[in-house]
Amino acid sequence: MILDIKKVKSVWHDLKDILCVPHTPLQYKKLVQILDELIDEVGNDDKHQLAPLMEIVGNLIEEYENDHFIQPNTEPIEVLKFLMQEKNLTQKDLSILGSQGVVSEILNGKRELNVRQIKALADKFSISPAVFI
């Protein structure tokens, strides 16, 4: 066991930014970039030597997101409004949903999102369509 700790200690300086719990948006963004690179490298290969690291980084990101972002049980329109605020978007920026009138009705709760609109929003914000259901 002590030998394992000594091995970790010898490489910790190089790993600490990858294997740390993010506490700030900057640390979170760095981990997301690392995860993107790991996904490019590992893909769907569960046997890849970096697959466990990809899982750990993904878990660290998930914990941060659970504490700092929208929870899955939030109403779809609230999710959309939150994302618009985060990205400084206006109704005009959501033309993928339809006309200004359609966007307005969606944001005011007078119209529900349809499947096409949900897919378009998921693509635009690079998130799971499930948050809009």
N, C-alpha and C positions, 0 to 999 in steps of 0.2 A: 504494500500500500504506500509506504513512504517513497518508494522508487517512482510510483505513478505521480505522486504529488511533486516530486523533484522534476519529473519530465514536464509537467504542466507549468511549473514555476519557470522553467528555462525558456518556455515559448509564450508565457502569459503576456509579455509586453506586446507581442505581435497579434495576439488573439483577443485582448481585452475589449477592443472596440466592436468585435463581432459577437462575443458571447456576454455582453452586458445587458442588463435590463434597461431599456430606454426610459429616461425621465424627462426628456425635453423633446420638442418637435424636431430639433436638429439631429439628435441621436436616433429618433424614430426614422427620419428620412434616410439617414445613413444606412440603417438596417434594411430598409425597403430596397435601397440600391444594391446592397449586398445580396438580398434575396433574389432580386431580378437577375443578377449575375449567376447566382447558384442555379436558378431555374434554367437559364440558358445553357449552363454547363451540364447539369444533371438530367434535365428533361424529366421523363417518366421512368427512368432507370432506377428502380428501388435498390439495385445492387451496386450502384455507383458509390465509390468510396466517400463522396461528399454528401450523399443522400441524408445521413443522420444530421449533419450540420445544417442542411437545408431545413429539415424538420424543426430543429432547435430554434433557428432564426425565425422561422414561421410562427412558432409558438410565442416567442418573445414579442413579435409584432402583434399577434392576436391579442395578447394580454394588454398591450398598450392601447390598441384600438378599443377593446372592451371598456377600458377606463376613460378614454378620451373622445370617443366618437359615438355615433348613433347606435343605439341598441337595436337588434333585429325586430323587436316587437313594436317599433315606432311606425306610425301611420305613413303610408307611402308618400303622401303630399308633404308631410313634415320632413321626410328624408330629402325630397326634392328641394324644398325651400332651404334646408340646411346646406345642401350641396351648392345651390345657387349662391348662397351667402359666402360660403367658403371660397368659391371660385370667382366671386364678384361678377356674377352673371345677372342679366336682366331677362325679362320675358322675350325680348327680341332675340336673345342668344339661344332660345329654345325652339327655333323654327322647325326642328326635327319632329316636334310634336304636332305641328299643324299651324294654322293661322294664329294671329294675335288673340283673336276671340277664343279659340280653342284653348290656347295656353292659359288665358285668363280664367276660363271656366274650370280648368283642371286645378289651378292654384287656389281658386276660391271654393273648391270642393263641390262644384256643380256638375262636374263630369269626372268619371273615373278613367284611369289610364287603360288603354287597350294593349293587346299583346305586342303589336308593332311598336307602340310608343315605349313600352317597357324595355323591349330589346334595344331600341335606339338610345334610351337613357343609360342603360347598362353599358353599352359600347362607348358612349360619350364620356362617362365618368369612370370607366374601367372597373366596374364593380359587378357583383352578382345581380342578375335580374330579380332574385328573391327579395331584395330589399324593397322592391316596388310592388310586391304582391300582398 
